[in-house]
Amino acid sequence: MNSVKLLNEAEKALIPIFSGIDTQVKQNLQKVLKAFRNQRVGVQHFASVSGYGHDDLGRRTLDRVFAEVMQAEAAAVRLQFVSGTHAIACALFGVLRPGDEMLAVAGSPYDTLEEVIGLRGNCQGSLMEFNIQYRQLTLTNEGIINWEALSTAIRDNTRLVFIQRSCGYSWRSSLSISDIEKIVRLVKQQNPQTVCFVDNCYGEFVEDREPTAVGADLIAGSLIKNPGGTIATAGGYVAGKAEFVEAAACRLTAPGIGSEGGATFDQNRLLFQGLFLAPQMVGEALKGNHLTAYVFDKLGYPVNPLPLVSRRDVIQAIKLGDKEKLIAFCRAIQQHSPVGSYLDPIPAPMPGYESQLVMAGGTFIDGSTSEFSADGPLREPYLVFCQGGTHWTHVAIALEAAIEAVGEAT
C-alpha cells in the first residue's frame, strides 16, 4: 500500500478528532493559566539558589502551581527525581511500612517496578526486603479491571492500592479517569484509610481531570514525560494529600528535610515553561497516536487503542508479531528523528527491564518520551510502543518510512 496515500487518507479521516483534541488542549491550558495567575508567577520565580536549596521561591511557587493544576493539596516537583520510577518508589516507600500490603489492581506492574517491589532481581532494598507484602489482581479475559474481585479485595493490612494508569508493556487498555474514580470508590467503601496511589506516567493532560481530582490520595510521574512539555531536562513529581506528598519527599531527601530541600540548578524557568507547554505537547502526541493507529490498522496489524477511539494516555501499541519488523520499525523512526538520525537501534539490555529492548529515541532530552519515540521488548508477540511527539506532522513523516520498512501484515 502506498504510504503517502494512506497517510493522506488518515489525515482527512481524523480532522474531526484533531479538532476535538484542540478543544481539550484549550481547556487544560486554561487550567494551567489560572494556576499561574493565582500563584502570581513572575520572572523572579525563574531564579534559583545553590547548595541545599533552602528558601527557593521559584521551587515553592512551582509546587503550588503544580498542586493547583493537579487539583491536589500539595505537590513536590524535583529535579532530584531521576525518573518516574524513582518518584513512584519514593511514594511507595514513603507510605508503606513493614507488615503492610500493597495491592496492584490493574494486573502486572510496569517492568521497572518489578525490582522495586522485589518480584525480580536480587531484591536489594526492595519493598519485599522490608517485609512489605505484595498482591495483584489479574485482569479479566477481556483485559479490563476485575471489578467483582476488587469489590472484596481489601484486607485489614492493605495499606496501599497501586493503580497503574498506563498500559505499560502490556496489551491492555489504559485506565480512564472514570475507571480510576470507580477504583477509588470501591477501595474507600471497604477501608477509607487505604491509600489510593496512581502511577500517572503518560496520562497527564490527556483528559480534563487528573486522578487527584477524583479521590486518589497520591500520584507520581516524570517530567520528561507529559508535564515537562518536552523542555524539562530531568525530574519528576508527586502530588496529592499533603501528608503523603511530604512522606514521599522524606524518602527522596531525608526525614527532617523532606520537601524543604533540593536545589533547582537554574532550571526553574524551564520547569514553569514546560508546564505551560504541556497541554499543547500532549495534544500533538495524541494526534500522532491517532494517526499511527489508523494507518497500521489499515495495514492489517492489531493496534491498541483501536483507531478513532478516545485516548487515555499518549501511548500507541502495535502488535508487529515479528522480531525483524520490530527492529525495522524502530530503525525507521530513529532515521527520522532530529537527534542521532544516523544511529542504528539494536536490541540491548537496559537497567530495570527484564528483556532486551530495542528503542528509537532521537530526542533532545535523553530518554524523553514526551518527544516522539518508539520502543519495545524483544519478546513475543513483538509489540512496539509509540509515545510522545512535539508535533503530529513529525510523526506523519516518520510513519511514512515505518510503513515502507515493515509493509502490510502477513
C-alpha positions as CSV (number, residue, x, y, z in Angstrom):
1,M,0.0,0.0,0.0
2,N,1.3,3.5,-0.9
3,S,2.4,5.1,2.4
4,V,1.8,8.7,1.2
5,K,-1.7,7.9,0.0
6,L,-2.5,6.0,3.2
7,L,-1.3,8.9,5.4
8,N,-3.3,11.4,3.4
9,E,-6.4,9.3,3.8
10,A,-5.8,9.1,7.6
11,E,-5.3,12.8,7.9
12,K,-8.6,13.6,6.2
13,A,-10.5,11.0,8.3
14,L,-9.0,12.3,11.5
15,I,-9.9,16.0,11.0
16,P,-12.9,15.9,13.5
17,I,-10.8,14.1,16.1
18,F,-8.0,16.5,15.8
19,S,-10.5,19.4,16.3
20,G,-11.7,17.7,19.5
21,I,-8.2,17.4,20.7
22,D,-7.6,21.1,20.2
23,T,-10.7,21.8,22.3
24,Q,-9.3,19.6,25.1
25,V,-5.9,21.4,24.8
26,K,-7.6,24.7,25.3
27,Q,-9.5,23.5,28.4
28,N,-6.3,22.2,30.0
29,L,-4.3,25.3,29.1
30,Q,-6.9,27.4,30.8
31,K,-6.4,25.4,33.9
32,V,-2.7,25.9,33.8
33,L,-3.0,29.6,33.1
34,K,-5.4,30.0,36.0
35,A,-2.9,28.4,38.4
36,F,-0.1,30.6,37.1
37,R,-2.3,33.7,37.7
38,N,-3.5,32.6,41.1
39,Q,0.1,31.9,42.3
40,R,1.3,35.2,40.8
41,V,4.1,33.6,38.7
42,G,6.7,36.2,37.7
43,V,10.2,36.4,36.4
44,Q,11.5,36.4,39.9
45,H,10.5,32.8,40.2
46,F,12.9,31.8,37.5
47,A,15.9,32.5,39.7
48,S,17.5,29.7,41.7
49,V,19.6,29.0,44.8
50,S,22.5,26.7,45.2
51,G,23.6,24.2,47.8
52,Y,20.8,22.7,49.9
53,G,18.1,24.6,48.0
54,H,16.6,26.2,51.1
55,D,14.2,29.1,50.5
56,D,13.9,28.6,46.8
57,L,11.0,30.9,46.0
58,G,10.6,29.5,42.5
59,R,10.5,25.9,43.6
60,R,8.0,26.6,46.3
61,T,5.8,28.5,43.8
62,L,6.1,25.8,41.2
63,D,4.9,23.3,43.8
64,R,1.8,25.3,44.5
65,V,1.1,25.8,40.8
66,F,1.5,22.1,40.1
67,A,-0.7,21.2,43.1
68,E,-3.5,23.6,41.8
69,V,-3.2,22.2,38.2
70,M,-3.5,18.6,39.6
71,Q,-6.3,19.7,41.9
72,A,-4.3,18.4,44.9
73,E,-3.5,19.6,48.4
74,A,0.2,19.7,47.7
75,A,2.9,18.8,45.2
76,A,6.7,18.3,45.2
77,V,8.3,18.9,41.8
78,R,12.0,18.0,41.9
79,L,14.9,17.6,39.6
80,Q,16.3,15.1,42.1
81,F,13.8,12.5,41.0
82,V,15.9,10.7,38.4
83,S,12.8,9.1,36.7
84,G,9.2,8.4,37.0
85,T,10.1,5.0,38.6
86,H,12.2,6.9,41.2
87,A,9.3,9.2,42.1
88,I,6.9,6.2,42.3
89,A,9.4,4.3,44.5
90,C,9.7,7.3,46.9
91,A,5.9,7.5,47.1
92,L,5.7,3.8,47.9
93,F,8.5,3.8,50.5
94,G,7.1,7.0,52.0
95,V,3.7,5.4,52.7
96,L,4.3,1.7,53.3
97,R,5.8,0.2,56.4
98,P,6.8,-3.4,57.4
99,G,3.8,-5.7,57.6
100,D,1.7,-3.5,55.2
101,E,0.3,-4.9,52.0
102,M,0.4,-3.2,48.6
103,L,-2.3,-4.4,46.2
104,A,-1.9,-3.8,42.4
105,V,-5.4,-3.7,40.9
106,A,-4.6,-3.5,37.2
107,G,-2.5,-6.6,36.7
108,S,1.2,-6.8,36.5
109,P,3.1,-3.5,37.0
110,Y,5.5,-1.9,34.5
111,D,8.8,-3.7,34.1
112,T,10.9,-1.1,36.0
113,L,8.7,-1.6,39.1
114,E,9.3,-5.3,39.4
115,E,12.7,-4.8,41.1
116,V,11.3,-2.0,43.3
117,I,8.6,-4.5,44.6
118,G,11.0,-7.4,44.7
119,L,9.4,-9.6,42.1
120,R,12.7,-9.8,40.1
121,G,16.4,-9.3,40.7
122,N,18.2,-9.7,44.0
123,C,15.6,-7.7,46.0
124,Q,18.3,-5.4,47.4
125,G,16.4,-2.6,49.0
126,S,13.0,-3.7,47.6
127,L,9.7,-3.5,49.3
128,M,9.7,-7.2,50.0
129,E,13.1,-6.9,51.7
130,F,11.4,-4.5,54.1
131,N,8.7,-7.1,54.8
132,I,6.1,-5.3,52.7
133,Q,3.7,-7.8,51.2
134,Y,2.6,-7.6,47.6
135,R,-0.5,-8.9,45.9
136,Q,-2.1,-8.2,42.5
137,L,-5.5,-8.7,40.9
138,T,-5.4,-10.3,37.5
139,L,-7.3,-8.6,34.7
140,T,-10.3,-10.3,33.1
141,N,-10.1,-12.3,29.9
142,E,-11.1,-9.0,28.1
143,G,-8.1,-7.2,29.6
144,I,-10.1,-5.0,32.0
145,I,-10.3,-4.4,35.7
146,N,-11.9,-7.3,37.6
147,W,-14.5,-5.2,39.3
148,E,-16.1,-8.1,41.2
149,A,-12.8,-9.2,42.7
150,L,-11.8,-5.6,43.6
151,S,-15.1,-5.1,45.5
152,T,-13.9,-7.5,48.2
153,A,-10.1,-7.4,47.7
154,I,-9.1,-5.0,50.6
155,R,-7.7,-6.8,53.6
156,D,-7.0,-5.4,57.1
157,N,-3.3,-4.8,56.3
158,T,-3.9,-3.4,52.7
159,R,-2.3,-0.1,53.3
160,L,-1.9,1.0,49.7
161,V,-3.7,0.2,46.4
162,F,-1.4,0.6,43.3
163,I,-3.2,1.9,40.2
164,Q,-1.1,2.0,37.0
165,R,-2.9,4.4,34.7
166,S,-0.9,3.5,31.5
167,C,-0.8,0.1,29.9
168,G,3.0,-0.1,30.2
169,Y,4.3,-3.0,28.2
170,S,1.1,-5.0,28.4
171,W,-1.6,-5.4,25.8
172,R,-4.5,-3.9,27.8
173,S,-6.5,-0.7,27.7
174,S,-5.0,2.1,29.8
175,L,-7.3,3.4,32.5
176,S,-9.6,6.4,32.1
177,I,-10.2,8.9,34.8
178,S,-13.7,7.4,35.3
179,D,-12.1,4.0,35.8
180,I,-9.8,5.4,38.4
181,E,-12.7,7.1,40.1
182,K,-14.5,3.8,40.3
183,I,-11.5,2.0,41.7
184,V,-11.1,4.7,44.4
185,R,-14.7,4.5,45.3
186,L,-14.7,0.7,45.7
187,V,-11.5,0.8,47.8
188,K,-12.7,3.5,50.1
189,Q,-16.0,1.7,50.7
190,Q,-14.0,-1.2,52.1
191,N,-11.5,0.8,54.0
192,P,-11.3,4.6,54.0
193,Q,-7.8,4.5,55.4
194,T,-6.3,2.6,52.4
195,V,-4.2,4.9,50.3
196,C,-5.0,5.0,46.6
197,F,-1.8,5.7,44.7
198,V,-1.7,6.3,40.9
199,D,1.2,5.9,38.6
200,N,0.2,8.8,36.4
201,C,3.0,8.5,33.8
202,Y,1.9,9.2,30.3
203,G,-1.6,10.3,31.4
204,E,-1.2,13.9,32.4
205,F,-3.4,16.4,30.4
206,V,-5.0,13.6,28.3
207,E,-8.3,14.3,30.0
208,D,-9.7,17.3,31.7
209,R,-9.1,16.0,35.2
210,E,-6.3,14.2,37.0
211,P,-6.6,11.3,39.4
212,T,-6.3,13.6,42.4
213,A,-9.5,15.3,41.3
214,V,-11.5,12.1,41.7
215,G,-10.2,10.9,45.1
216,A,-6.7,9.5,44.5
217,D,-4.6,10.2,47.6
218,L,-1.3,10.4,45.8
219,I,0.1,10.4,42.2
220,A,3.5,10.4,40.7
221,G,5.1,10.9,37.4
222,S,8.1,12.0,35.3
223,L,8.9,15.5,34.0
224,I,10.4,14.1,30.8
225,K,7.0,12.7,30.0
226,N,3.8,14.8,29.7
227,P,4.1,17.5,32.3
228,G,7.6,18.7,31.3
229,G,6.3,19.9,27.9
230,T,9.3,18.4,26.1
231,I,11.7,21.0,27.6
232,A,12.2,20.0,31.2
233,T,15.7,18.4,31.3
234,A,15.1,16.0,34.1
235,G,13.0,15.3,37.2
236,G,9.7,14.0,38.5
237,Y,6.8,14.9,40.8
238,V,4.5,13.7,43.5
239,A,1.1,15.3,44.2
240,G,-1.9,14.6,46.4
241,K,-2.7,14.9,50.1
242,A,-0.1,17.0,51.9
243,E,0.9,14.3,54.4
244,F,1.6,11.7,51.7
245,V,3.5,14.2,49.5
246,E,5.7,15.0,52.5
247,A,6.2,11.3,53.2
248,A,7.4,10.8,49.7
249,A,9.7,13.9,49.9
250,C,11.2,12.5,53.1
251,R,12.2,9.4,51.1
252,L,13.7,11.5,48.4
253,T,15.8,13.6,50.8
254,A,15.7,12.6,54.5
255,P,13.4,12.8,57.5
256,G,13.5,16.4,58.8
257,I,14.4,17.8,55.4
258,G,11.5,16.5,53.2
259,S,10.2,19.0,50.7
260,E,12.4,21.8,52.1
261,G,15.5,20.7,50.2
262,G,16.6,20.3,46.6
263,A,18.4,22.9,44.6
264,T,16.9,23.7,41.2
265,F,20.2,24.4,39.3
266,D,18.8,27.4,37.4
267,Q,16.1,25.2,35.8
268,N,13.1,26.9,37.2
269,R,12.2,28.7,34.0
270,L,12.3,25.5,32.0
271,L,10.0,23.8,34.6
272,F,7.5,26.6,34.5
273,Q,7.6,26.9,30.8
274,G,7.4,23.2,30.3
275,L,4.2,23.0,32.4
276,F,2.8,25.9,30.3
277,L,3.6,24.0,27.1
278,A,2.5,20.6,28.3
279,P,-1.2,20.6,27.3
280,Q,-0.2,21.5,23.7
281,M,2.5,18.9,23.5
282,V,0.1,16.3,24.8
283,G,-2.4,17.3,22.2
284,E,0.2,16.8,19.5
285,A,1.2,13.4,20.8
286,L,-2.4,12.3,20.9
287,K,-2.8,13.3,17.2
288,G,0.2,11.3,16.4
289,N,-1.2,8.3,18.3
290,H,-4.4,8.5,16.3
291,L,-2.5,8.7,13.0
292,T,-0.4,5.7,14.0
293,A,-3.4,3.6,15.0
294,Y,-5.3,4.4,11.8
295,V,-2.6,3.6,9.3
296,F,-1.3,0.4,11.0
297,D,-4.9,-0.9,11.4
298,K,-5.3,-0.4,7.7
299,L,-2.1,-2.4,7.1
300,G,-3.7,-5.3,9.0
301,Y,-1.8,-5.1,12.3
302,P,-3.6,-5.3,15.7
303,V,-3.4,-1.9,17.4
304,N,-4.1,-0.8,20.9
305,P,-6.0,1.5,21.3
306,L,-8.1,0.9,18.3
307,P,-8.5,3.6,15.6
308,L,-10.9,6.6,16.2
309,V,-11.5,5.9,19.9
310,S,-10.8,8.3,22.7
311,R,-7.3,8.2,24.3
312,R,-6.4,7.6,27.9
313,D,-2.6,8.2,27.6
314,V,-0.1,9.1,25.0
315,I,0.9,5.6,24.1
316,Q,0.0,3.7,20.9
317,A,0.9,0.0,20.7
318,I,1.2,-2.1,17.5
319,K,1.4,-5.9,17.5
320,L,4.0,-6.4,14.8
321,G,4.4,-10.1,15.6
322,D,8.0,-10.4,14.2
323,K,11.4,-9.6,15.7
324,E,12.8,-8.2,12.5
325,K,9.8,-6.0,11.9
326,L,10.1,-4.5,15.5
327,I,13.8,-3.6,14.8
328,A,12.9,-2.3,11.3
329,F,10.2,-0.1,12.7
330,C,12.4,1.4,15.3
331,R,15.2,1.9,12.8
332,A,12.8,3.9,10.6
333,I,11.7,6.1,13.5
334,Q,15.3,6.7,14.5
335,Q,16.3,7.7,11.0
336,H,13.6,10.4,11.0
337,S,14.5,11.8,14.5
338,P,16.1,15.2,14.9
339,V,18.9,13.9,17.0
340,G,21.1,10.8,16.2
341,S,19.3,10.0,13.0
342,Y,22.5,8.2,11.8
343,L,22.4,5.7,14.7
344,D,21.1,2.2,14.2
345,P,18.9,0.9,17.1
346,I,19.9,-2.6,18.2
347,P,18.4,-4.7,20.9
348,A,20.3,-4.3,24.2
349,P,19.7,-4.7,28.0
350,M,18.5,-1.7,29.9
351,P,18.6,-1.2,33.7
352,G,15.3,-2.1,35.3
353,Y,14.0,-4.2,32.4
354,E,13.7,-8.0,32.2
355,S,14.0,-8.3,28.4
356,Q,16.3,-6.7,25.9
357,L,14.8,-3.5,24.4
358,V,15.1,-2.0,21.0
359,M,14.5,1.7,21.2
360,A,14.3,4.6,18.8
361,G,14.9,7.7,20.8
362,G,16.4,10.6,18.8
363,T,15.3,13.2,21.3
364,F,16.7,16.5,22.5
365,I,16.3,15.3,26.2
366,D,17.9,11.9,26.6
367,G,15.2,9.3,27.2
368,S,12.4,11.8,26.8
369,T,9.2,10.0,25.9
370,S,7.3,13.3,25.6
371,E,9.2,13.7,22.4
372,F,8.4,11.2,19.7
373,S,9.9,7.8,20.3
374,A,9.2,4.1,19.9
375,D,10.4,1.1,21.7
376,G,9.6,-2.5,22.6
377,P,10.8,-5.5,24.5
378,L,12.4,-8.2,22.4
379,R,9.9,-10.9,23.3
380,E,6.8,-12.3,21.7
381,P,4.4,-11.1,20.4
382,Y,6.9,-8.3,19.5
383,L,4.9,-5.2,20.4
384,V,6.1,-1.7,19.6
385,F,5.0,1.2,21.7
386,C,5.0,4.7,20.2
387,Q,4.7,7.6,22.5
388,G,5.0,11.4,22.7
389,G,5.5,13.9,19.9
390,T,6.2,17.6,19.7
391,H,4.0,18.0,16.6
392,W,1.9,15.4,14.7
393,T,3.5,16.3,11.4
394,H,6.8,14.9,12.6
395,V,5.0,11.7,13.5
396,A,3.5,11.6,10.0
397,I,6.9,11.9,8.3
398,A,8.4,9.2,10.5
399,L,5.4,6.9,9.9
400,E,5.8,7.1,6.1
401,A,9.2,5.5,6.5
402,A,8.0,3.0,9.1
403,I,5.2,1.8,6.7
404,E,7.7,1.2,4.0
405,A,10.0,-0.6,6.4
406,V,7.5,-3.2,7.7
407,G,4.9,-3.4,4.9
408,E,1.5,-4.9,5.3
409,A,0.7,-7.6,7.9
410,T,1.2,-11.1,6.6
